[in-house]
C-alpha cells in the first residue's frame, strides 16, 4: 500500500473516530475506573420517584442507551485498532492469511481485519 493510500485511509478512520466519540458522548461516558471502557448513562428526565411511568421511561431510555453504546463502542474499538495498525505498519493486511486486503473491501470498511476470502471469520478474531 502506498503512503498516499495510507494517508487517505488514516484520514477516513480519524474522521470516523471523531464522529463515534461524539455519538458515544450522547449515550454514555468514559468509565472513570477504566478509561478504555464506555458506560451508558441514564437519560436525564425530570422524574419523581413516586411516578412509576416516569421511572419506567427512565429505565427504558437507559436500556436503549446501553444497546446503542455497545454497537458504537464495538465500532470505536475497531477503528482504533485499524489506526494502531497504520502506525505499526500492519494496516491492510489480512489477520488470517497475511495477504493484502482488497482495496474495495477497505473502501467499504476501512477498519476491515480480513480479506474477502476470510470475511466470515472476522467476527471470530479476538
Biotite code that builds the C-alpha atoms (Angstrom):
import biotite.structure as struc

atoms = struc.array([
    struc.Atom([0.000, 0.000, 0.000], chain_id="A", res_id=1, res_name="UNK", atom_name="CA", element="C"),
    struc.Atom([1.367, 3.390, -0.938], chain_id="A", res_id=2, res_name="UNK", atom_name="CA", element="C"),
    struc.Atom([1.941, 6.217, 1.503], chain_id="A", res_id=3, res_name="UNK", atom_name="CA", element="C"),
    struc.Atom([-0.810, 8.215, -0.178], chain_id="A", res_id=4, res_name="UNK", atom_name="CA", element="C"),
    struc.Atom([-3.285, 5.351, 0.263], chain_id="A", res_id=5, res_name="UNK", atom_name="CA", element="C"),
    struc.Atom([-2.342, 5.009, 3.931], chain_id="A", res_id=6, res_name="UNK", atom_name="CA", element="C"),
    struc.Atom([-2.856, 8.733, 4.429], chain_id="A", res_id=7, res_name="UNK", atom_name="CA", element="C"),
    struc.Atom([-6.265, 8.505, 2.753], chain_id="A", res_id=8, res_name="UNK", atom_name="CA", element="C"),
    struc.Atom([-7.440, 5.639, 4.968], chain_id="A", res_id=9, res_name="UNK", atom_name="CA", element="C"),
    struc.Atom([-5.953, 7.212, 8.093], chain_id="A", res_id=10, res_name="UNK", atom_name="CA", element="C"),
    struc.Atom([-7.927, 10.413, 7.447], chain_id="A", res_id=11, res_name="UNK", atom_name="CA", element="C"),
    struc.Atom([-11.124, 8.424, 6.910], chain_id="A", res_id=12, res_name="UNK", atom_name="CA", element="C"),
    struc.Atom([-10.578, 6.448, 10.097], chain_id="A", res_id=13, res_name="UNK", atom_name="CA", element="C"),
    struc.Atom([-9.736, 9.561, 12.142], chain_id="A", res_id=14, res_name="UNK", atom_name="CA", element="C"),
    struc.Atom([-12.891, 11.278, 10.894], chain_id="A", res_id=15, res_name="UNK", atom_name="CA", element="C"),
    struc.Atom([-14.992, 8.244, 11.784], chain_id="A", res_id=16, res_name="UNK", atom_name="CA", element="C"),
    struc.Atom([-13.341, 8.010, 15.210], chain_id="A", res_id=17, res_name="UNK", atom_name="CA", element="C"),
    struc.Atom([-14.207, 11.634, 15.932], chain_id="A", res_id=18, res_name="UNK", atom_name="CA", element="C"),
    struc.Atom([-17.841, 11.067, 14.944], chain_id="A", res_id=19, res_name="UNK", atom_name="CA", element="C"),
    struc.Atom([-18.018, 7.922, 17.058], chain_id="A", res_id=20, res_name="UNK", atom_name="CA", element="C"),
    struc.Atom([-16.644, 9.760, 20.084], chain_id="A", res_id=21, res_name="UNK", atom_name="CA", element="C"),
    struc.Atom([-19.335, 12.437, 19.694], chain_id="A", res_id=22, res_name="UNK", atom_name="CA", element="C"),
    struc.Atom([-22.075, 9.822, 19.327], chain_id="A", res_id=23, res_name="UNK", atom_name="CA", element="C"),
    struc.Atom([-20.767, 7.842, 22.296], chain_id="A", res_id=24, res_name="UNK", atom_name="CA", element="C"),
    struc.Atom([-20.869, 11.028, 24.348], chain_id="A", res_id=25, res_name="UNK", atom_name="CA", element="C"),
    struc.Atom([-24.591, 11.353, 23.730], chain_id="A", res_id=26, res_name="UNK", atom_name="CA", element="C"),
    struc.Atom([-25.413, 7.961, 25.278], chain_id="A", res_id=27, res_name="UNK", atom_name="CA", element="C"),
    struc.Atom([-22.513, 7.274, 27.597], chain_id="A", res_id=28, res_name="UNK", atom_name="CA", element="C"),
    struc.Atom([-19.365, 8.388, 29.311], chain_id="A", res_id=29, res_name="UNK", atom_name="CA", element="C"),
    struc.Atom([-15.882, 7.042, 29.780], chain_id="A", res_id=30, res_name="UNK", atom_name="CA", element="C"),
    struc.Atom([-15.808, 4.758, 32.779], chain_id="A", res_id=31, res_name="UNK", atom_name="CA", element="C"),
    struc.Atom([-13.746, 6.615, 35.415], chain_id="A", res_id=32, res_name="UNK", atom_name="CA", element="C"),
    struc.Atom([-12.422, 3.303, 36.765], chain_id="A", res_id=33, res_name="UNK", atom_name="CA", element="C"),
    struc.Atom([-11.396, 2.031, 33.315], chain_id="A", res_id=34, res_name="UNK", atom_name="CA", element="C"),
    struc.Atom([-10.629, 4.778, 30.758], chain_id="A", res_id=35, res_name="UNK", atom_name="CA", element="C"),
    struc.Atom([-10.691, 2.225, 27.906], chain_id="A", res_id=36, res_name="UNK", atom_name="CA", element="C"),
    struc.Atom([-14.342, 1.426, 28.608], chain_id="A", res_id=37, res_name="UNK", atom_name="CA", element="C"),
    struc.Atom([-17.530, 3.349, 27.968], chain_id="A", res_id=38, res_name="UNK", atom_name="CA", element="C"),
    struc.Atom([-20.646, 3.008, 30.086], chain_id="A", res_id=39, res_name="UNK", atom_name="CA", element="C"),
    struc.Atom([-24.210, 4.011, 29.350], chain_id="A", res_id=40, res_name="UNK", atom_name="CA", element="C"),
    struc.Atom([-25.743, 6.882, 31.231], chain_id="A", res_id=41, res_name="UNK", atom_name="CA", element="C"),
    struc.Atom([-29.387, 7.147, 32.145], chain_id="A", res_id=42, res_name="UNK", atom_name="CA", element="C"),
    struc.Atom([-31.455, 9.686, 30.324], chain_id="A", res_id=43, res_name="UNK", atom_name="CA", element="C"),
    struc.Atom([-31.865, 12.998, 32.060], chain_id="A", res_id=44, res_name="UNK", atom_name="CA", element="C"),
    struc.Atom([-35.552, 13.220, 32.834], chain_id="A", res_id=45, res_name="UNK", atom_name="CA", element="C"),
    struc.Atom([-37.410, 15.274, 35.345], chain_id="A", res_id=46, res_name="UNK", atom_name="CA", element="C"),
    struc.Atom([-38.820, 12.310, 37.203], chain_id="A", res_id=47, res_name="UNK", atom_name="CA", element="C"),
    struc.Atom([-40.433, 11.947, 40.540], chain_id="A", res_id=48, res_name="UNK", atom_name="CA", element="C"),
    struc.Atom([-39.503, 8.613, 42.129], chain_id="A", res_id=49, res_name="UNK", atom_name="CA", element="C"),
    struc.Atom([-43.149, 8.059, 43.024], chain_id="A", res_id=50, res_name="UNK", atom_name="CA", element="C"),
    struc.Atom([-44.295, 8.244, 39.395], chain_id="A", res_id=51, res_name="UNK", atom_name="CA", element="C"),
    struc.Atom([-43.984, 4.662, 38.141], chain_id="A", res_id=52, res_name="UNK", atom_name="CA", element="C"),
    struc.Atom([-44.486, 5.620, 34.475], chain_id="A", res_id=53, res_name="UNK", atom_name="CA", element="C"),
    struc.Atom([-41.670, 8.149, 34.523], chain_id="A", res_id=54, res_name="UNK", atom_name="CA", element="C"),
    struc.Atom([-39.364, 5.728, 36.308], chain_id="A", res_id=55, res_name="UNK", atom_name="CA", element="C"),
    struc.Atom([-40.197, 3.067, 33.701], chain_id="A", res_id=56, res_name="UNK", atom_name="CA", element="C"),
    struc.Atom([-39.431, 5.571, 30.917], chain_id="A", res_id=57, res_name="UNK", atom_name="CA", element="C"),
    struc.Atom([-36.076, 6.345, 32.513], chain_id="A", res_id=58, res_name="UNK", atom_name="CA", element="C"),
    struc.Atom([-35.205, 2.651, 32.721], chain_id="A", res_id=59, res_name="UNK", atom_name="CA", element="C"),
    struc.Atom([-36.280, 2.089, 29.122], chain_id="A", res_id=60, res_name="UNK", atom_name="CA", element="C"),
    struc.Atom([-34.148, 5.017, 27.928], chain_id="A", res_id=61, res_name="UNK", atom_name="CA", element="C"),
    struc.Atom([-31.143, 3.674, 29.858], chain_id="A", res_id=62, res_name="UNK", atom_name="CA", element="C"),
    struc.Atom([-31.572, 0.230, 28.273], chain_id="A", res_id=63, res_name="UNK", atom_name="CA", element="C"),
    struc.Atom([-31.798, 1.848, 24.848], chain_id="A", res_id=64, res_name="UNK", atom_name="CA", element="C"),
    struc.Atom([-28.627, 3.852, 25.538], chain_id="A", res_id=65, res_name="UNK", atom_name="CA", element="C"),
    struc.Atom([-26.879, 0.656, 26.627], chain_id="A", res_id=66, res_name="UNK", atom_name="CA", element="C"),
    struc.Atom([-27.734, -1.120, 23.360], chain_id="A", res_id=67, res_name="UNK", atom_name="CA", element="C"),
    struc.Atom([-26.672, 1.841, 21.231], chain_id="A", res_id=68, res_name="UNK", atom_name="CA", element="C"),
    struc.Atom([-23.496, 2.315, 23.256], chain_id="A", res_id=69, res_name="UNK", atom_name="CA", element="C"),
    struc.Atom([-22.481, -1.317, 22.789], chain_id="A", res_id=70, res_name="UNK", atom_name="CA", element="C"),
    struc.Atom([-22.686, -1.041, 18.996], chain_id="A", res_id=71, res_name="UNK", atom_name="CA", element="C"),
    struc.Atom([-20.866, 2.299, 18.926], chain_id="A", res_id=72, res_name="UNK", atom_name="CA", element="C"),
    struc.Atom([-18.167, 1.090, 21.303], chain_id="A", res_id=73, res_name="UNK", atom_name="CA", element="C"),
    struc.Atom([-17.548, -2.007, 19.177], chain_id="A", res_id=74, res_name="UNK", atom_name="CA", element="C"),
    struc.Atom([-17.052, 0.136, 16.077], chain_id="A", res_id=75, res_name="UNK", atom_name="CA", element="C"),
    struc.Atom([-14.979, 2.651, 18.053], chain_id="A", res_id=76, res_name="UNK", atom_name="CA", element="C"),
    struc.Atom([-12.598, -0.131, 19.099], chain_id="A", res_id=77, res_name="UNK", atom_name="CA", element="C"),
    struc.Atom([-12.416, -1.460, 15.532], chain_id="A", res_id=78, res_name="UNK", atom_name="CA", element="C"),
    struc.Atom([-11.433, 1.975, 14.232], chain_id="A", res_id=79, res_name="UNK", atom_name="CA", element="C"),
    struc.Atom([-8.847, 2.481, 16.991], chain_id="A", res_id=80, res_name="UNK", atom_name="CA", element="C"),
    struc.Atom([-7.371, -0.935, 16.161], chain_id="A", res_id=81, res_name="UNK", atom_name="CA", element="C"),
    struc.Atom([-7.123, -0.004, 12.474], chain_id="A", res_id=82, res_name="UNK", atom_name="CA", element="C"),
    struc.Atom([-5.386, 3.287, 13.311], chain_id="A", res_id=83, res_name="UNK", atom_name="CA", element="C"),
    struc.Atom([-2.891, 1.411, 15.505], chain_id="A", res_id=84, res_name="UNK", atom_name="CA", element="C"),
    struc.Atom([-2.228, -0.957, 12.594], chain_id="A", res_id=85, res_name="UNK", atom_name="CA", element="C"),
    struc.Atom([-1.410, 2.034, 10.379], chain_id="A", res_id=86, res_name="UNK", atom_name="CA", element="C"),
    struc.Atom([1.076, 3.229, 12.986], chain_id="A", res_id=87, res_name="UNK", atom_name="CA", element="C"),
    struc.Atom([2.776, -0.183, 13.272], chain_id="A", res_id=88, res_name="UNK", atom_name="CA", element="C"),
    struc.Atom([2.840, -0.949, 9.532], chain_id="A", res_id=89, res_name="UNK", atom_name="CA", element="C"),
    struc.Atom([0.243, -3.741, 9.572], chain_id="A", res_id=90, res_name="UNK", atom_name="CA", element="C"),
    struc.Atom([-2.720, -1.897, 8.045], chain_id="A", res_id=91, res_name="UNK", atom_name="CA", element="C"),
    struc.Atom([-4.438, -3.542, 5.102], chain_id="A", res_id=92, res_name="UNK", atom_name="CA", element="C"),
    struc.Atom([-3.049, -6.990, 5.852], chain_id="A", res_id=93, res_name="UNK", atom_name="CA", element="C"),
    struc.Atom([-5.459, -9.861, 6.484], chain_id="A", res_id=94, res_name="UNK", atom_name="CA", element="C"),
    struc.Atom([-5.088, -11.128, 10.037], chain_id="A", res_id=95, res_name="UNK", atom_name="CA", element="C"),
    struc.Atom([-5.703, -14.708, 8.900], chain_id="A", res_id=96, res_name="UNK", atom_name="CA", element="C"),
    struc.Atom([-3.855, -15.133, 5.602], chain_id="A", res_id=97, res_name="UNK", atom_name="CA", element="C"),
    struc.Atom([-1.465, -12.166, 5.906], chain_id="A", res_id=98, res_name="UNK", atom_name="CA", element="C"),
    struc.Atom([-2.349, -11.229, 2.318], chain_id="A", res_id=99, res_name="UNK", atom_name="CA", element="C"),
    struc.Atom([-3.273, -7.688, 1.342], chain_id="A", res_id=100, res_name="UNK", atom_name="CA", element="C"),
    struc.Atom([-6.905, -6.784, 1.942], chain_id="A", res_id=101, res_name="UNK", atom_name="CA", element="C"),
    struc.Atom([-8.629, -5.790, -1.282], chain_id="A", res_id=102, res_name="UNK", atom_name="CA", element="C"),
    struc.Atom([-8.939, -2.038, -1.896], chain_id="A", res_id=103, res_name="UNK", atom_name="CA", element="C"),
    struc.Atom([-12.708, -2.224, -2.447], chain_id="A", res_id=104, res_name="UNK", atom_name="CA", element="C"),
    struc.Atom([-13.108, -4.026, 0.886], chain_id="A", res_id=105, res_name="UNK", atom_name="CA", element="C"),
    struc.Atom([-11.166, -1.273, 2.665], chain_id="A", res_id=106, res_name="UNK", atom_name="CA", element="C"),
    struc.Atom([-13.245, 1.345, 0.878], chain_id="A", res_id=107, res_name="UNK", atom_name="CA", element="C"),
    struc.Atom([-16.395, -0.310, 2.221], chain_id="A", res_id=108, res_name="UNK", atom_name="CA", element="C"),
    struc.Atom([-14.923, -0.831, 5.693], chain_id="A", res_id=109, res_name="UNK", atom_name="CA", element="C"),
    struc.Atom([-11.624, 0.928, 6.397], chain_id="A", res_id=110, res_name="UNK", atom_name="CA", element="C"),
    struc.Atom([-11.358, -0.988, 9.692], chain_id="A", res_id=111, res_name="UNK", atom_name="CA", element="C"),
    struc.Atom([-11.595, -4.402, 7.999], chain_id="A", res_id=112, res_name="UNK", atom_name="CA", element="C"),
    struc.Atom([-9.341, -7.007, 9.570], chain_id="A", res_id=113, res_name="UNK", atom_name="CA", element="C"),
    struc.Atom([-9.567, -9.684, 6.880], chain_id="A", res_id=114, res_name="UNK", atom_name="CA", element="C"),
    struc.Atom([-9.580, -10.074, 3.120], chain_id="A", res_id=115, res_name="UNK", atom_name="CA", element="C"),
    struc.Atom([-12.779, -11.073, 1.308], chain_id="A", res_id=116, res_name="UNK", atom_name="CA", element="C"),
    struc.Atom([-11.839, -14.750, 1.469], chain_id="A", res_id=117, res_name="UNK", atom_name="CA", element="C"),
    struc.Atom([-11.855, -14.688, 5.275], chain_id="A", res_id=118, res_name="UNK", atom_name="CA", element="C"),
    struc.Atom([-14.647, -12.177, 5.880], chain_id="A", res_id=119, res_name="UNK", atom_name="CA", element="C"),
    struc.Atom([-16.836, -14.797, 7.563], chain_id="A", res_id=120, res_name="UNK", atom_name="CA", element="C"),
    struc.Atom([-14.085, -15.440, 10.125], chain_id="A", res_id=121, res_name="UNK", atom_name="CA", element="C"),
    struc.Atom([-13.570, -11.790, 11.072], chain_id="A", res_id=122, res_name="UNK", atom_name="CA", element="C"),
    struc.Atom([-16.153, -11.902, 13.865], chain_id="A", res_id=123, res_name="UNK", atom_name="CA", element="C"),
    struc.Atom([-14.185, -14.753, 15.496], chain_id="A", res_id=124, res_name="UNK", atom_name="CA", element="C"),
    struc.Atom([-10.968, -12.748, 15.805], chain_id="A", res_id=125, res_name="UNK", atom_name="CA", element="C"),
    struc.Atom([-10.060, -11.573, 19.286], chain_id="A", res_id=126, res_name="UNK", atom_name="CA", element="C"),
])
